[in-house]
Structure formats: C-alpha cells, structure tokens
Amino acid sequence: MLTRVWAALRPVVLWSYRRGSWQYDVIVAAILAFIFLTPAEFFGDQPRPPAIQEVQRLSASGGQSVYWVDAAAVGEVAPDEVADRIETLLQKRHEQRVRVLEARPEKGPDGTVSAYLVYAGE
C-alpha cells in the first residue's frame, strides 16, 4: 500500500516532470495559488510598526542630559557593553563627545528590556 502511495507521490515530491508538461503546470499553479491566496494571518506574520524615534532627549540641565534610548537601537549586546554602545549612538547623533554616566534598563510588560533611561554628561 505504501509503495503505491510513494509511487504516485514520488514524481511530485522530486519534481521529475518535464518543463511544459501539464503536470508541471499544475504544480506551478498550485504553488502560486498557495503563495498569493494564503492570508497573511495564517502565518502569524504581522508588520512591526517602526519606532517613532530610537533616541530621544528628555531633559538637559547643567551639562547633563537624560535620554530615552530604544532597545532595538542598542541591539543584542552584553549588559556590560550597553553603556559603550549607547555612548557611540549618542556621539553619532550629536557629533560631539558624550559620556554615559548611567544606563538604566526599562522593562516592558513581558519582562524584556524595551528601552534604556540614560543619564549622560557632555
């Protein structure tokens, strides 16, 4: 029984039909129908809204500034390298020397770090 099923499915699985034959055209049409007719919700793939701003200055006084830095802008780095990465981001943004004094991780509702509250001196 299994040998008969495999004998019937083998040409389809191994794509052994000649190009231009009706079997080849049916397989191509089935693939295209799957691609274009399957709703996006089937895969659970939803577009992620872009961040409004990756780095936002909250306040500045007396040579010290407070920034809100999105965790996506920092990327996946070790906890001891976060301050260096944020310092690099701030220096690129302001085109001047910025020193990070403290970078406090802010966690979202799911417990992952969503942003950093950064205290920096200039």
Secondary structure, 3 states (H helix, E strand, C coil): CHHHHHHHHHHHHCCCCCCCCHHHHHHHHHHHHHHHHCCHHHCCCCCCCCCCCCEEEEEEECCEEEEEEEHHHHCCCCHHHHHHHHHHHHHHHHCCCCEEEEEEEEECCCCCEEEEEEEEEC
